[in-house]
Amino acid sequence: MRGFHLLERLSWIDSFLNAAILMGGIGLVSSLNTNAGKLFAGIYALYCCLVEIVAIGILVAPIVHRFLHNFHIEASRKE
């Protein structure tokens, strides 16, 4: 929010709306006028996407791990 407020001179409400909509993956509501604001929005979008992927990985990993245990096959050892 602070980035949109400082770089694009948006009000706090518009900054909140842009940040929330961008985090949801929909896009921006207000058009960006400065290069710094455009760069901030791009980096912020990539950061939000990365955080979402990591969070989904953390939540899904135990389920996938348990699922893979069902197909565990003991390796035969040559002695």
N, C-alpha and C positions, 0 to 999 in steps of 0.2 A: 504494500500500500504506500509506503513511504517513497519508494522509487517513482511510482506514478505521480504522487503528489509533488515531489521535488523536481523531477525531470520534465514532466509534462504540464505542470501547474494545474492539475485537476483538483477538484474539491475532494474532501475526504470521502464523501459518499460515492463519487464517481471512481475514485481510486479503489475503494472497497469492491465496487461492482466489477471493475476491470480485473482485479486480482482474483475474485471468486469465479468469474466466468472463465478466465484463463486457466485456473487450476482445474476446472471441470472439463477442459479440453474443447470448449466450444469456440473460443476466440476472443477478440476484444470487442467492446461496445463502442468506445470512443476511438476516433482516428488519431494516430500518433503524428505529431508535427516535427519533432526533433530527432536527430540521429541517435542521440543518447537515449531517448525514450524508446526508440525502436530496438536498439541493442539490449536495453534492459528487459523489454518484453520478450525478446527472443531467448535470452539467457534464462529468464524466469520460467518460460514455458518448458525449456529443456530440463531445468531443475525439477519442476513439478512432475514431469513425465518420469524422470529417473527415480524420484521418491515414490511414485506410484508403483513402478515396476519392482522396486526393492520391497515395498510393503506387501505386495501380492506374493512375491517369492517367499517372504518370511511366513506368511499365513498359509500358503499352499504346500510348502516343503514337508511338514509333518504328515500331511495326507498322502502325498506322493511317496514318501518314505515308507509308510505303512502299507500302501498298495504294492510297492515293489517287494516287500517282505513276503507277500503271498506267492510270488513266483520264484522264490529263492530255491536254487538247486544246489545240493551239496556236490562239490567237485570230488571226483574219485581220485584217490592218491595212488600213485605207483610206488610200491615199496620194494 
